[in-house]
Amino acid sequence: MKFAIKTTSRRTRGFTLAELLASLLFLAIVIPAAIHALRVASLAGSVSARKGAAARIADRMLNESLVNTNWSGTRGGTVAEEETDFRWTVSRGNWTGAPVPDMQQVTAEVTFSAQGRDYSVRLTTLADVIDLNPGSASGRSYVSR
């Protein structure tokens, strides 16, 4: 019984230089694109999480400002939450499109930084001047329906 021994030539055992260079060129293009995509996804995730926290802070500051109506002008401060400093301001101004002349526009804006860029969240509501200045009385009353 004879056994056939299959011999392989030296050419078919490995990759050629052209194949190695082509694969290195492919990796040189794909790896930076993948890293950039991961960086963009990381930024989007951190910004969205911080925007949610900023919206909660803006809502809280806006509600506190409407409840504590003994202020005028702009107030502001800093809140630290989730290892991030959130800078907030609450301001009020005349509402130009008001069917009721004494309506005020109250705005809370919260600003934060994420990966070297500043972002902000702004919440706005309307309030009656009577509600914002408890000492004033104009004799008006509003009924919500």
N, C-alpha and C positions, 0 to 999 in steps of 0.2 A: 504494500500500500504506500502510495506516494502522497506526501503532503505538499500542498502548494503554499508557498510562503509569499505573501503579498508584500511587495516592497513599494514604498512610497518615494517619490522623488523629493529632492530637497526643496523644490519650488512650492509644493502644496502644504508644507507643514506650518507656515506662519502667515502673517500679514505682510503685504508689500509696503514699501515706504509711502507710496501714493495713498494707500488705504489708511495708514496711520495719520498722514497729514490731513486727509479729508475728514477723519473723525475728530481730530483736534480743532480744525476750523469750525466744524459743526458745534462742538462744545464751547468754543470761544464766542459763538453767537448766542447759543441757547442759555448758558449760565447767567450772563449779565441780564438778559431779558427776564429770566425767572426770578432773580434777586430783586429786580425793580418791581416786578409784580407783587412779590411778597412785601416789599416796603410800602407800596401803595395800599395793599390790603391791611397792613398793620396800622397805617395812618388813618384809614377810613374807620377801622374798628375803634381806635382810641378817641377819635373825634366824635363819633356817634355816642360813645359811652359818656364822654364829657359834656356833650350837648344835652343829653338826658339829665345829667346832674345840674347843669346850668339852667335848664327849664324849670326844674324843681325849686332851685334857689330863687329864680325870677318870680315864680308863682308865689312863693312864701313872702318875698319882700313886697310884692305888689299887694297881697292881702294884708300884710302888716301895715302898709302905708294907708290903705283904705280904712282899716279899723282905727289906727292912731291918726286921726284927722287934724291934729294940732300942729301941722308943719306947713311951710311954704317954700317954694323954690325947689332946689335939687338936693337930694341926700345921696350918700354913697358910702361904700366901705368895702371890706374884703372878707370873704368867707373861705376857710380852708376845709375842703371835703375831698376824700379819696386821694390824699396826698397832692392835691392841686389847689392853687389859690385862684379863687373866682372873684373878680372885681365887679361890683354891682353899683348901679346908680338908679335912682327913682326920681323922675321929674314929672311935672305937670304943666300943661299949657292949654290955651283955648282950643276948642274944637271948632274948626272953621265951617264945617258942614252941619252945624247943629240946628235942628228945628227948634230946639229950646235954647235960648240965648246963653244961659249960664252953665251949660255942660262943659266939663273939663276932660281933657284927654290925659290919662295917667299912664306913664310908660316906665317899665322896669327893664333895664338892659344889663346883662351879665356877660362879661368878657373873660376869656381864658386863653391860655397858650397850649398848643399841642405840637410837638416836634418843630419848634422854632417859628411857628406861625400863630397869629392871633385870630381867634374866632369869637363870635358873639351870638347871643340869643336875646331877642327882644319880645316882650309881651306888653300889650297895650289894652286898656279898657277905658270905658267912659264912666264918669261920676258926676253927680250934681254938685254944684258949688255949695249948696246947703249941707250936703253930706261931708264935704271937705272942710268947711268952716262952720263948726257946730254953733258958734255964737251968732251967726247971721240968720236972719229970718226974713224970708221974702213973702211968706204967706202962701206959697205954692205947695200943693201936695200932688203926688203922682200915684196912680193906682196901676199896678201891673196886671195885665189881663192874659 
